[in-house]
Amino acid sequence: MIYGLPGQTLDSFRRSIDFVQSKGCNTVKAFPLMLLRGTELFAQKQKWNITEEVIGDFDIPLVTSSSTFNREEWGKMDEIARSLSAHERV
């Protein structure tokens, strides 16, 4: 799954995870959105009020806020994503 998508909220991200798990998906992984130049979403950065930050060791900007979630909510989505990897259901 990808988190940080425009239109997504912290609640909708949680619901998406719950949905796939309720359908029997035992392994769920989530990754932060990275905008790629030349894509439609990259061209719509202003429309969605997208903010990017370089986080981590790879100098790759990640979407950390938009018109539907703020930086704090993104941080919670990031925590959820990390916990999925740490607690894979078997």
PDB file of N, CA, C and O in Angstrom:
ATOM      1  N   MET A   1       0.840  -1.162   0.000  1.00  0.00           N
ATOM      2  CA  MET A   1       0.000   0.000   0.000  1.00  0.00           C
ATOM      3  C   MET A   1       0.891   1.233   0.000  1.00  0.00           C
ATOM      4  O   MET A   1       2.061   1.171   0.377  1.00  0.00           O
ATOM      5  N   ILE A   2       0.323   2.347  -0.426  1.00  0.00           N
ATOM      6  CA  ILE A   2       1.029   3.625  -0.398  1.00  0.00           C
ATOM      7  C   ILE A   2       0.268   4.559   0.526  1.00  0.00           C
ATOM      8  O   ILE A   2      -0.961   4.617   0.489  1.00  0.00           O
ATOM      9  N   TYR A   3       1.007   5.292   1.359  1.00  0.00           N
ATOM     10  CA  TYR A   3       0.373   6.315   2.179  1.00  0.00           C
ATOM     11  C   TYR A   3       0.957   7.673   1.817  1.00  0.00           C
ATOM     12  O   TYR A   3       2.103   7.791   1.385  1.00  0.00           O
ATOM     13  N   GLY A   4       0.123   8.698   2.008  1.00  0.00           N
ATOM     14  CA  GLY A   4       0.504  10.048   1.617  1.00  0.00           C
ATOM     15  C   GLY A   4      -0.143  10.464   0.309  1.00  0.00           C
ATOM     16  O   GLY A   4       0.237  11.471  -0.288  1.00  0.00           O
ATOM     17  N   LEU A   5      -1.122   9.685  -0.136  1.00  0.00           N
ATOM     18  CA  LEU A   5      -1.817  10.000  -1.380  1.00  0.00           C
ATOM     19  C   LEU A   5      -2.771  11.171  -1.192  1.00  0.00           C
ATOM     20  O   LEU A   5      -3.414  11.268  -0.147  1.00  0.00           O
ATOM     21  N   PRO A   6      -2.882  12.054  -2.164  1.00  0.00           N
ATOM     22  CA  PRO A   6      -3.894  13.107  -2.082  1.00  0.00           C
ATOM     23  C   PRO A   6      -5.282  12.498  -1.952  1.00  0.00           C
ATOM     24  O   PRO A   6      -5.604  11.515  -2.619  1.00  0.00           O
ATOM     25  N   GLY A   7      -6.084  13.078  -1.106  1.00  0.00           N
ATOM     26  CA  GLY A   7      -7.421  12.559  -0.848  1.00  0.00           C
ATOM     27  C   GLY A   7      -7.451  11.569   0.299  1.00  0.00           C
ATOM     28  O   GLY A   7      -8.512  11.285   0.854  1.00  0.00           O
ATOM     29  N   GLN A   8      -6.295  11.047   0.654  1.00  0.00           N
ATOM     30  CA  GLN A   8      -6.202  10.098   1.757  1.00  0.00           C
ATOM     31  C   GLN A   8      -6.198  10.852   3.085  1.00  0.00           C
ATOM     32  O   GLN A   8      -5.717  11.981   3.179  1.00  0.00           O
ATOM     33  N   THR A   9      -6.742  10.202   4.099  1.00  0.00           N
ATOM     34  CA  THR A   9      -6.695  10.735   5.462  1.00  0.00           C
ATOM     35  C   THR A   9      -6.102   9.646   6.353  1.00  0.00           C
ATOM     36  O   THR A   9      -5.962   8.497   5.936  1.00  0.00           O
ATOM     37  N   LEU A  10      -5.761  10.017   7.566  1.00  0.00           N
ATOM     38  CA  LEU A  10      -5.277   9.031   8.524  1.00  0.00           C
ATOM     39  C   LEU A  10      -6.328   7.940   8.696  1.00  0.00           C
ATOM     40  O   LEU A  10      -5.993   6.755   8.705  1.00  0.00           O
ATOM     41  N   ASP A  11      -7.582   8.323   8.831  1.00  0.00           N
ATOM     42  CA  ASP A  11      -8.665   7.360   9.016  1.00  0.00           C
ATOM     43  C   ASP A  11      -8.833   6.456   7.792  1.00  0.00           C
ATOM     44  O   ASP A  11      -9.022   5.249   7.943  1.00  0.00           O
ATOM     45  N   SER A  12      -8.766   7.020   6.587  1.00  0.00           N
ATOM     46  CA  SER A  12      -8.946   6.183   5.394  1.00  0.00           C
ATOM     47  C   SER A  12      -7.777   5.207   5.230  1.00  0.00           C
ATOM     48  O   SER A  12      -7.965   4.095   4.737  1.00  0.00           O
ATOM     49  N   PHE A  13      -6.578   5.614   5.637  1.00  0.00           N
ATOM     50  CA  PHE A  13      -5.426   4.712   5.596  1.00  0.00           C
ATOM     51  C   PHE A  13      -5.644   3.540   6.550  1.00  0.00           C
ATOM     52  O   PHE A  13      -5.407   2.385   6.195  1.00  0.00           O
ATOM     53  N   ARG A  14      -6.097   3.847   7.759  1.00  0.00           N
ATOM     54  CA  ARG A  14      -6.391   2.779   8.724  1.00  0.00           C
ATOM     55  C   ARG A  14      -7.474   1.833   8.193  1.00  0.00           C
ATOM     56  O   ARG A  14      -7.357   0.614   8.311  1.00  0.00           O
ATOM     57  N   ARG A  15      -8.522   2.409   7.610  1.00  0.00           N
ATOM     58  CA  ARG A  15      -9.615   1.586   7.070  1.00  0.00           C
ATOM     59  C   ARG A  15      -9.130   0.690   5.936  1.00  0.00           C
ATOM     60  O   ARG A  15      -9.568  -0.455   5.820  1.00  0.00           O
ATOM     61  N   SER A  16      -8.234   1.198   5.106  1.00  0.00           N
ATOM     62  CA  SER A  16      -7.684   0.393   4.008  1.00  0.00           C
ATOM     63  C   SER A  16      -6.923  -0.812   4.544  1.00  0.00           C
ATOM     64  O   SER A  16      -7.068  -1.923   4.035  1.00  0.00           O
ATOM     65  N   ILE A  17      -6.120  -0.589   5.564  1.00  0.00           N
ATOM     66  CA  ILE A  17      -5.373  -1.692   6.175  1.00  0.00           C
ATOM     67  C   ILE A  17      -6.332  -2.701   6.793  1.00  0.00           C
ATOM     68  O   ILE A  17      -6.193  -3.908   6.597  1.00  0.00           O
ATOM     69  N   ASP A  18      -7.307  -2.192   7.541  1.00  0.00           N
ATOM     70  CA  ASP A  18      -8.295  -3.086   8.150  1.00  0.00           C
ATOM     71  C   ASP A  18      -9.019  -3.909   7.089  1.00  0.00           C
ATOM     72  O   ASP A  18      -9.273  -5.097   7.286  1.00  0.00           O
ATOM     73  N   PHE A  19      -9.349  -3.280   5.968  1.00  0.00           N
ATOM     74  CA  PHE A  19     -10.072  -3.964   4.897  1.00  0.00           C
ATOM     75  C   PHE A  19      -9.260  -5.128   4.340  1.00  0.00           C
ATOM     76  O   PHE A  19      -9.768  -6.245   4.252  1.00  0.00           O
ATOM     77  N   VAL A  20      -8.007  -4.884   3.964  1.00  0.00           N
ATOM     78  CA  VAL A  20      -7.230  -5.967   3.359  1.00  0.00           C
ATOM     79  C   VAL A  20      -6.952  -7.077   4.374  1.00  0.00           C
ATOM     80  O   VAL A  20      -6.904  -8.253   4.012  1.00  0.00           O
ATOM     81  N   GLN A  21      -6.771  -6.706   5.636  1.00  0.00           N
ATOM     82  CA  GLN A  21      -6.566  -7.730   6.663  1.00  0.00           C
ATOM     83  C   GLN A  21      -7.834  -8.542   6.885  1.00  0.00           C
ATOM     84  O   GLN A  21      -7.767  -9.750   7.114  1.00  0.00           O
ATOM     85  N   SER A  22      -8.994  -7.882   6.818  1.00  0.00           N
ATOM     86  CA  SER A  22     -10.253  -8.606   7.014  1.00  0.00           C
ATOM     87  C   SER A  22     -10.536  -9.576   5.867  1.00  0.00           C
ATOM     88  O   SER A  22     -11.326 -10.508   6.020  1.00  0.00           O
ATOM     89  N   LYS A  23      -9.899  -9.360   4.735  1.00  0.00           N
ATOM     90  CA  LYS A  23     -10.059 -10.245   3.577  1.00  0.00           C
ATOM     91  C   LYS A  23      -9.034 -11.373   3.578  1.00  0.00           C
ATOM     92  O   LYS A  23      -8.956 -12.151   2.628  1.00  0.00           O
ATOM     93  N   GLY A  24      -8.239 -11.458   4.663  1.00  0.00           N
ATOM     94  CA  GLY A  24      -7.306 -12.571   4.796  1.00  0.00           C
ATOM     95  C   GLY A  24      -5.876 -12.274   4.400  1.00  0.00           C
ATOM     96  O   GLY A  24      -5.036 -13.175   4.392  1.00  0.00           O
ATOM     97  N   CYS A  25      -5.589 -11.044   4.076  1.00  0.00           N
ATOM     98  CA  CYS A  25      -4.212 -10.701   3.718  1.00  0.00           C
ATOM     99  C   CYS A  25      -3.354 -10.726   4.987  1.00  0.00           C
ATOM    100  O   CYS A  25      -3.531  -9.899   5.882  1.00  0.00           O
ATOM    101  N   ASN A  26      -2.432 -11.673   5.053  1.00  0.00           N
ATOM    102  CA  ASN A  26      -1.620 -11.846   6.248  1.00  0.00           C
ATOM    103  C   ASN A  26      -0.396 -10.942   6.291  1.00  0.00           C
ATOM    104  O   ASN A  26       0.147 -10.678   7.364  1.00  0.00           O
ATOM    105  N   THR A  27       0.033 -10.475   5.148  1.00  0.00           N
ATOM    106  CA  THR A  27       1.191  -9.587   5.098  1.00  0.00           C
ATOM    107  C   THR A  27       0.787  -8.298   4.399  1.00  0.00           C
ATOM    108  O   THR A  27       0.405  -8.304   3.229  1.00  0.00           O
ATOM    109  N   VAL A  28       0.876  -7.204   5.125  1.00  0.00           N
ATOM    110  CA  VAL A  28       0.558  -5.894   4.567  1.00  0.00           C
ATOM    111  C   VAL A  28       1.796  -5.029   4.739  1.00  0.00           C
ATOM    112  O   VAL A  28       2.360  -4.938   5.829  1.00  0.00           O
ATOM    113  N   LYS A  29       2.204  -4.406   3.665  1.00  0.00           N
ATOM    114  CA  LYS A  29       3.326  -3.475   3.717  1.00  0.00           C
ATOM    115  C   LYS A  29       2.846  -2.151   3.160  1.00  0.00           C
ATOM    116  O   LYS A  29       2.045  -2.111   2.226  1.00  0.00           O
ATOM    117  N   ALA A  30       3.339  -1.068   3.736  1.00  0.00           N
ATOM    118  CA  ALA A  30       2.941   0.265   3.282  1.00  0.00           C
ATOM    119  C   ALA A  30       4.193   1.119   3.116  1.00  0.00           C
ATOM    120  O   ALA A  30       5.123   1.053   3.919  1.00  0.00           O
ATOM    121  N   PHE A  31       4.191   1.918   2.060  1.00  0.00           N
ATOM    122  CA  PHE A  31       5.340   2.750   1.724  1.00  0.00           C
ATOM    123  C   PHE A  31       4.886   4.186   1.475  1.00  0.00           C
ATOM    124  O   PHE A  31       3.775   4.411   0.994  1.00  0.00           O
ATOM    125  N   PRO A  32       5.739   5.158   1.801  1.00  0.00           N
ATOM    126  CA  PRO A  32       5.367   6.554   1.597  1.00  0.00           C
ATOM    127  C   PRO A  32       5.371   6.932   0.118  1.00  0.00           C
ATOM    128  O   PRO A  32       6.151   6.405  -0.675  1.00  0.00           O
ATOM    129  N   LEU A  33       4.490   7.849  -0.227  1.00  0.00           N
ATOM    130  CA  LEU A  33       4.398   8.336  -1.604  1.00  0.00           C
ATOM    131  C   LEU A  33       5.618   9.181  -1.956  1.00  0.00           C
ATOM    132  O   LEU A  33       6.032  10.058  -1.197  1.00  0.00           O
ATOM    133  N   MET A  34       6.178   8.892  -3.121  1.00  0.00           N
ATOM    134  CA  MET A  34       7.248   9.697  -3.701  1.00  0.00           C
ATOM    135  C   MET A  34       6.738  10.173  -5.056  1.00  0.00           C
ATOM    136  O   MET A  34       6.296   9.367  -5.875  1.00  0.00           O
ATOM    137  N   LEU A  35       6.800  11.466  -5.289  1.00  0.00           N
ATOM    138  CA  LEU A  35       6.343  11.999  -6.572  1.00  0.00           C
ATOM    139  C   LEU A  35       7.440  11.855  -7.613  1.00  0.00           C
ATOM    140  O   LEU A  35       8.604  12.157  -7.349  1.00  0.00           O
ATOM    141  N   LEU A  36       7.071  11.403  -8.767  1.00  0.00           N
ATOM    142  CA  LEU A  36       8.024  11.259  -9.862  1.00  0.00           C
ATOM    143  C   LEU A  36       7.779  12.368 -10.883  1.00  0.00           C
ATOM    144  O   LEU A  36       6.650  12.593 -11.318  1.00  0.00           O
ATOM    145  N   ARG A  37       8.852  13.050 -11.253  1.00  0.00           N
ATOM    146  CA  ARG A  37       8.737  14.107 -12.270  1.00  0.00           C
ATOM    147  C   ARG A  37       8.138  13.525 -13.538  1.00  0.00           C
ATOM    148  O   ARG A  37       8.432  12.395 -13.929  1.00  0.00           O
ATOM    149  N   GLY A  38       7.297  14.323 -14.167  1.00  0.00           N
ATOM    150  CA  GLY A  38       6.682  13.897 -15.411  1.00  0.00           C
ATOM    151  C   GLY A  38       5.356  13.181 -15.234  1.00  0.00           C
ATOM    152  O   GLY A  38       4.662  12.905 -16.213  1.00  0.00           O
ATOM    153  N   THR A  39       4.991  12.874 -13.976  1.00  0.00           N
ATOM    154  CA  THR A  39       3.710  12.215 -13.750  1.00  0.00           C
ATOM    155  C   THR A  39       2.610  13.251 -13.567  1.00  0.00           C
ATOM    156  O   THR A  39       2.879  14.416 -13.271  1.00  0.00           O
ATOM    157  N   GLU A  40       1.389  12.819 -13.745  1.00  0.00           N
ATOM    158  CA  GLU A  40       0.241  13.709 -13.573  1.00  0.00           C
ATOM    159  C   GLU A  40       0.173  14.238 -12.136  1.00  0.00           C
ATOM    160  O   GLU A  40      -0.133  15.410 -11.916  1.00  0.00           O
ATOM    161  N   LEU A  41       0.454  13.388 -11.181  1.00  0.00           N
ATOM    162  CA  LEU A  41       0.404  13.811  -9.785  1.00  0.00           C
ATOM    163  C   LEU A  41       1.474  14.863  -9.484  1.00  0.00           C
ATOM    164  O   LEU A  41       1.219  15.805  -8.733  1.00  0.00           O
ATOM    165  N   PHE A  42       2.647  14.714 -10.053  1.00  0.00           N
ATOM    166  CA  PHE A  42       3.696  15.719  -9.875  1.00  0.00           C
ATOM    167  C   PHE A  42       3.208  17.069 -10.399  1.00  0.00           C
ATOM    168  O   PHE A  42       3.459  18.105  -9.783  1.00  0.00           O
ATOM    169  N   ALA A  43       2.521  17.055 -11.522  1.00  0.00           N
ATOM    170  CA  ALA A  43       1.994  18.290 -12.112  1.00  0.00           C
ATOM    171  C   ALA A  43       0.871  18.895 -11.272  1.00  0.00           C
ATOM    172  O   ALA A  43       0.579  20.084 -11.393  1.00  0.00           O
ATOM    173  N   GLN A  44       0.244  18.090 -10.428  1.00  0.00           N
ATOM    174  CA  GLN A  44      -0.880  18.555  -9.607  1.00  0.00           C
ATOM    175  C   GLN A  44      -0.473  18.897  -8.167  1.00  0.00           C
ATOM    176  O   GLN A  44      -1.332  18.983  -7.288  1.00  0.00           O
ATOM    177  N   LYS A  45       0.808  19.089  -7.924  1.00  0.00           N
ATOM    178  CA  LYS A  45       1.273  19.375  -6.563  1.00  0.00           C
ATOM    179  C   LYS A  45       0.543  20.567  -5.941  1.00  0.00           C
ATOM    180  O   LYS A  45       0.131  20.502  -4.783  1.00  0.00           O
ATOM    181  N   GLN A  46       0.386  21.621  -6.676  1.00  0.00           N
ATOM    182  CA  GLN A  46      -0.288  22.811  -6.130  1.00  0.00           C
ATOM    183  C   GLN A  46      -1.767  22.553  -5.897  1.00  0.00           C
ATOM    184  O   GLN A  46      -2.328  23.008  -4.900  1.00  0.00           O
ATOM    185  N   LYS A  47      -2.398  21.832  -6.803  1.00  0.00           N
ATOM    186  CA  LYS A  47      -3.825  21.531  -6.663  1.00  0.00           C
ATOM    187  C   LYS A  47      -4.106  20.836  -5.334  1.00  0.00           C
ATOM    188  O   LYS A  47      -5.106  21.127  -4.677  1.00  0.00           O
ATOM    189  N   TRP A  48      -3.227  19.918  -4.937  1.00  0.00           N
ATOM    190  CA  TRP A  48      -3.419  19.138  -3.720  1.00  0.00           C
ATOM    191  C   TRP A  48      -2.665  19.719  -2.522  1.00  0.00           C
ATOM    192  O   TRP A  48      -2.681  19.136  -1.438  1.00  0.00           O
ATOM    193  N   ASN A  49      -2.008  20.859  -2.714  1.00  0.00           N
ATOM    194  CA  ASN A  49      -1.243  21.495  -1.631  1.00  0.00           C
ATOM    195  C   ASN A  49      -0.216  20.519  -1.038  1.00  0.00           C
ATOM    196  O   ASN A  49      -0.098  20.392   0.180  1.00  0.00           O
ATOM    197  N   ILE A  50       0.510  19.846  -1.903  1.00  0.00           N
ATOM    198  CA  ILE A  50       1.453  18.808  -1.496  1.00  0.00           C
ATOM    199  C   ILE A  50       2.760  19.415  -1.000  1.00  0.00           C
ATOM    200  O   ILE A  50       3.329  20.309  -1.627  1.00  0.00           O
ATOM    201  N   THR A  51       3.219  18.909   0.136  1.00  0.00           N
ATOM    202  CA  THR A  51       4.525  19.264   0.689  1.00  0.00           C
ATOM    203  C   THR A  51       5.377  18.005   0.691  1.00  0.00           C
ATOM    204  O   THR A  51       4.915  16.922   1.051  1.00  0.00           O
ATOM    205  N   GLU A  52       6.630  18.167   0.282  1.00  0.00           N
ATOM    206  CA  GLU A  52       7.571  17.055   0.303  1.00  0.00           C
ATOM    207  C   GLU A  52       8.711  17.375   1.260  1.00  0.00           C
ATOM    208  O   GLU A  52       9.077  18.536   1.446  1.00  0.00           O
ATOM    209  N   GLU A  53       9.266  16.328   1.866  1.00  0.00           N
ATOM    210  CA  GLU A  53      10.434  16.455   2.736  1.00  0.00           C
ATOM    211  C   GLU A  53      11.396  15.324   2.433  1.00  0.00           C
ATOM    212  O   GLU A  53      10.989  14.204   2.126  1.00  0.00           O
ATOM    213  N   VAL A  54      12.681  15.637   2.524  1.00  0.00           N
ATOM    214  CA  VAL A  54      13.684  14.581   2.422  1.00  0.00           C
ATOM    215  C   VAL A  54      13.839  13.986   3.810  1.00  0.00           C
ATOM    216  O   VAL A  54      14.228  14.673   4.754  1.00  0.00           O
ATOM    217  N   ILE A  55      13.532  12.707   3.922  1.00  0.00           N
ATOM    218  CA  ILE A  55      13.585  12.003   5.203  1.00  0.00           C
ATOM    219  C   ILE A  55      14.391  10.726   4.987  1.00  0.00           C
ATOM    220  O   ILE A  55      14.182  10.014   4.005  1.00  0.00           O
ATOM    221  N   GLY A  56      15.295  10.443   5.889  1.00  0.00           N
ATOM    222  CA  GLY A  56      16.073   9.210   5.786  1.00  0.00           C
ATOM    223  C   GLY A  56      17.411   9.426   5.108  1.00  0.00           C
ATOM    224  O   GLY A  56      17.854  10.556   4.901  1.00  0.00           O
ATOM    225  N   ASP A  57      18.029   8.333   4.773  1.00  0.00           N
ATOM    226  CA  ASP A  57      19.402   8.345   4.283  1.00  0.00           C
ATOM    227  C   ASP A  57      19.538   8.456   2.771  1.00  0.00           C
ATOM    228  O   ASP A  57      20.660   8.551   2.273  1.00  0.00           O
ATOM    229  N   PHE A  58      18.455   8.448   2.032  1.00  0.00           N
ATOM    230  CA  PHE A  58      18.568   8.312   0.587  1.00  0.00           C
ATOM    231  C   PHE A  58      18.313   9.589  -0.207  1.00  0.00           C
ATOM    232  O   PHE A  58      18.311   9.554  -1.437  1.00  0.00           O
ATOM    233  N   ASP A  59      18.101  10.699   0.464  1.00  0.00           N
ATOM    234  CA  ASP A  59      17.865  11.983  -0.219  1.00  0.00           C
ATOM    235  C   ASP A  59      16.690  11.934  -1.200  1.00  0.00           C
ATOM    236  O   ASP A  59      16.709  12.593  -2.239  1.00  0.00           O
ATOM    237  N   ILE A  60      15.682  11.153  -0.859  1.00  0.00           N
ATOM    238  CA  ILE A  60      14.495  11.048  -1.703  1.00  0.00           C
ATOM    239  C   ILE A  60      13.358  11.795  -1.020  1.00  0.00           C
ATOM    240  O   ILE A  60      13.003  11.469   0.113  1.00  0.00           O
ATOM    241  N   PRO A  61      12.780  12.796  -1.688  1.00  0.00           N
ATOM    242  CA  PRO A  61      11.671  13.522  -1.077  1.00  0.00           C
ATOM    243  C   PRO A  61      10.413  12.665  -0.988  1.00  0.00           C
ATOM    244  O   PRO A  61      10.037  11.981  -1.940  1.00  0.00           O
ATOM    245  N   LEU A  62       9.777  12.717   0.169  1.00  0.00           N
ATOM    246  CA  LEU A  62       8.523  12.007   0.406  1.00  0.00           C
ATOM    247  C   LEU A  62       7.411  13.018   0.612  1.00  0.00           C
ATOM    248  O   LEU A  62       7.642  14.091   1.169  1.00  0.00           O
ATOM    249  N   VAL A  63       6.213  12.689   0.169  1.00  0.00           N
ATOM    250  CA  VAL A  63       5.056  13.540   0.411  1.00  0.00           C
ATOM    251  C   VAL A  63       4.694  13.415   1.887  1.00  0.00           C
ATOM    252  O   VAL A  63       4.407  12.318   2.368  1.00  0.00           O
ATOM    253  N   THR A  64       4.708  14.552   2.617  1.00  0.00           N
ATOM    254  CA  THR A  64       4.440  14.513   4.056  1.00  0.00           C
ATOM    255  C   THR A  64       3.214  15.322   4.461  1.00  0.00           C
ATOM    256  O   THR A  64       2.839  15.319   5.634  1.00  0.00           O
ATOM    257  N   SER A  65       2.592  16.005   3.530  1.00  0.00           N
ATOM    258  CA  SER A  65       1.302  16.649   3.811  1.00  0.00           C
ATOM    259  C   SER A  65       0.634  17.010   2.495  1.00  0.00           C
ATOM    260  O   SER A  65       1.281  17.161   1.458  1.00  0.00           O
ATOM    261  N   SER A  66      -0.675  17.143   2.574  1.00  0.00           N
ATOM    262  CA  SER A  66      -1.469  17.576   1.416  1.00  0.00           C
ATOM    263  C   SER A  66      -2.724  18.244   1.959  1.00  0.00           C
ATOM    264  O   SER A  66      -2.835  18.502   3.158  1.00  0.00           O
ATOM    265  N   SER A  67      -3.645  18.515   1.082  1.00  0.00           N
ATOM    266  CA  SER A  67      -4.868  19.197   1.514  1.00  0.00           C
ATOM    267  C   SER A  67      -5.754  18.301   2.385  1.00  0.00           C
ATOM    268  O   SER A  67      -6.705  18.795   2.991  1.00  0.00           O
ATOM    269  N   THR A  68      -5.466  16.999   2.462  1.00  0.00           N
ATOM    270  CA  THR A  68      -6.327  16.104   3.243  1.00  0.00           C
ATOM    271  C   THR A  68      -5.642  15.491   4.458  1.00  0.00           C
ATOM    272  O   THR A  68      -6.289  14.765   5.213  1.00  0.00           O
ATOM    273  N   PHE A  69      -4.365  15.755   4.673  1.00  0.00           N
ATOM    274  CA  PHE A  69      -3.680  15.309   5.888  1.00  0.00           C
ATOM    275  C   PHE A  69      -2.507  16.247   6.160  1.00  0.00           C
ATOM    276  O   PHE A  69      -1.893  16.787   5.239  1.00  0.00           O
ATOM    277  N   ASN A  70      -2.213  16.428   7.445  1.00  0.00           N
ATOM    278  CA  ASN A  70      -1.097  17.304   7.812  1.00  0.00           C
ATOM    279  C   ASN A  70       0.134  16.470   8.169  1.00  0.00           C
ATOM    280  O   ASN A  70       0.101  15.241   8.123  1.00  0.00           O
ATOM    281  N   ARG A  71       1.207  17.152   8.522  1.00  0.00           N
ATOM    282  CA  ARG A  71       2.478  16.478   8.810  1.00  0.00           C
ATOM    283  C   ARG A  71       2.348  15.528  10.010  1.00  0.00           C
ATOM    284  O   ARG A  71       2.919  14.438  10.009  1.00  0.00           O
ATOM    285  N   GLU A  72       1.605  15.944  11.015  1.00  0.00           N
ATOM    286  CA  GLU A  72       1.413  15.093  12.199  1.00  0.00           C
ATOM    287  C   GLU A  72       0.662  13.813  11.825  1.00  0.00           C
ATOM    288  O   GLU A  72       1.031  12.723  12.264  1.00  0.00           O
ATOM    289  N   GLU A  73      -0.383  13.946  11.020  1.00  0.00           N
ATOM    290  CA  GLU A  73      -1.147  12.773  10.591  1.00  0.00           C
ATOM    291  C   GLU A  73      -0.285  11.865   9.706  1.00  0.00           C
ATOM    292  O   GLU A  73      -0.379  10.641   9.790  1.00  0.00           O
ATOM    293  N   TRP A  74       0.555  12.472   8.859  1.00  0.00           N
ATOM    294  CA  TRP A  74       1.468  11.665   8.058  1.00  0.00           C
ATOM    295  C   TRP A  74       2.395  10.864   8.979  1.00  0.00           C
ATOM    296  O   TRP A  74       2.663   9.690   8.726  1.00  0.00           O
ATOM    297  N   GLY A  75       2.878  11.498  10.036  1.00  0.00           N
ATOM    298  CA  GLY A  75       3.746  10.806  10.989  1.00  0.00           C
ATOM    299  C   GLY A  75       3.057   9.602  11.599  1.00  0.00           C
ATOM    300  O   GLY A  75       3.690   8.570  11.824  1.00  0.00           O
ATOM    301  N   LYS A  76       1.766   9.725  11.868  1.00  0.00           N
ATOM    302  CA  LYS A  76       1.017   8.585  12.408  1.00  0.00           C
ATOM    303  C   LYS A  76       0.861   7.485  11.361  1.00  0.00           C
ATOM    304  O   LYS A  76       0.926   6.300  11.688  1.00  0.00           O
ATOM    305  N   MET A  77       0.655   7.876  10.104  1.00  0.00           N
ATOM    306  CA  MET A  77       0.588   6.875   9.036  1.00  0.00           C
ATOM    307  C   MET A  77       1.936   6.167   8.907  1.00  0.00           C
ATOM    308  O   MET A  77       1.992   4.955   8.696  1.00  0.00           O
ATOM    309  N   ASP A  78       3.007   6.922   9.034  1.00  0.00           N
ATOM    310  CA  ASP A  78       4.350   6.337   8.961  1.00  0.00           C
ATOM    311  C   ASP A  78       4.565   5.343  10.102  1.00  0.00           C
ATOM    312  O   ASP A  78       5.131   4.270   9.888  1.00  0.00           O
ATOM    313  N   GLU A  79       4.123   5.687  11.303  1.00  0.00           N
ATOM    314  CA  GLU A  79       4.235   4.765  12.443  1.00  0.00           C
ATOM    315  C   GLU A  79       3.444   3.484  12.186  1.00  0.00           C
ATOM    316  O   GLU A  79       3.922   2.386  12.472  1.00  0.00           O
ATOM    317  N   ILE A  80       2.245   3.627  11.652  1.00  0.00           N
ATOM    318  CA  ILE A  80       1.414   2.455  11.340  1.00  0.00           C
ATOM    319  C   ILE A  80       2.128   1.585  10.310  1.00  0.00           C
ATOM    320  O   ILE A  80       2.185   0.364  10.462  1.00  0.00           O
ATOM    321  N   ALA A  81       2.670   2.203   9.270  1.00  0.00           N
ATOM    322  CA  ALA A  81       3.365   1.454   8.225  1.00  0.00           C
ATOM    323  C   ALA A  81       4.555   0.692   8.799  1.00  0.00           C
ATOM    324  O   ALA A  81       4.776  -0.469   8.454  1.00  0.00           O
ATOM    325  N   ARG A  82       5.310   1.335   9.664  1.00  0.00           N
ATOM    326  CA  ARG A  82       6.464   0.666  10.272  1.00  0.00           C
ATOM    327  C   ARG A  82       6.016  -0.485  11.176  1.00  0.00           C
ATOM    328  O   ARG A  82       6.671  -1.525  11.237  1.00  0.00           O
ATOM    329  N   SER A  83       4.906  -0.291  11.869  1.00  0.00           N
ATOM    330  CA  SER A  83       4.428  -1.363  12.754  1.00  0.00           C
ATOM    331  C   SER A  83       3.935  -2.563  11.953  1.00  0.00           C
ATOM    332  O   SER A  83       3.994  -3.691  12.442  1.00  0.00           O
ATOM    333  N   LEU A  84       3.452  -2.344  10.739  1.00  0.00           N
ATOM    334  CA  LEU A  84       3.029  -3.463   9.894  1.00  0.00           C
ATOM    335  C   LEU A  84       4.200  -4.371   9.589  1.00  0.00           C
ATOM    336  O   LEU A  84       4.068  -5.594   9.633  1.00  0.00           O
ATOM    337  N   SER A  85       5.343  -3.785   9.281  1.00  0.00           N
ATOM    338  CA  SER A  85       6.528  -4.577   8.975  1.00  0.00           C
ATOM    339  C   SER A  85       7.058  -5.288  10.216  1.00  0.00           C
ATOM    340  O   SER A  85       7.559  -6.410  10.137  1.00  0.00           O
ATOM    341  N   ALA A  86       6.941  -4.620  11.360  1.00  0.00           N
ATOM    342  CA  ALA A  86       7.460  -5.184  12.602  1.00  0.00           C
ATOM    343  C   ALA A  86       6.569  -6.305  13.146  1.00  0.00           C
ATOM    344  O   ALA A  86       7.042  -7.187  13.863  1.00  0.00           O
ATOM    345  N   HIS A  87       5.281  -6.264  12.801  1.00  0.00           N
ATOM    346  CA  HIS A  87       4.333  -7.227  13.370  1.00  0.00           C
ATOM    347  C   HIS A  87       3.561  -7.955  12.267  1.00  0.00           C
ATOM    348  O   HIS A  87       2.333  -8.014  12.310  1.00  0.00           O
ATOM    349  N   GLU A  88       4.265  -8.503  11.291  1.00  0.00           N
ATOM    350  CA  GLU A  88       3.589  -9.210  10.218  1.00  0.00           C
ATOM    351  C   GLU A  88       2.767 -10.353  10.780  1.00  0.00           C
ATOM    352  O   GLU A  88       3.230 -11.136  11.609  1.00  0.00           O
ATOM    353  N   ARG A  89       1.538 -10.424  10.306  1.00  0.00           N
ATOM    354  CA  ARG A  89       0.659 -11.516  10.723  1.00  0.00           C
ATOM    355  C   ARG A  89       1.000 -12.755   9.923  1.00  0.00           C
ATOM    356  O   ARG A  89       1.200 -12.682   8.711  1.00  0.00           O
ATOM    357  N   VAL A  90       1.065 -13.874  10.583  1.00  0.00           N
ATOM    358  CA  VAL A  90       1.407 -15.127   9.892  1.00  0.00           C
ATOM    359  C   VAL A  90       0.234 -16.070   9.927  1.00  0.00           C
ATOM    360  O   VAL A  90       0.318 -17.179   9.400  1.00  0.00           O
TER     361      VAL A  90
END
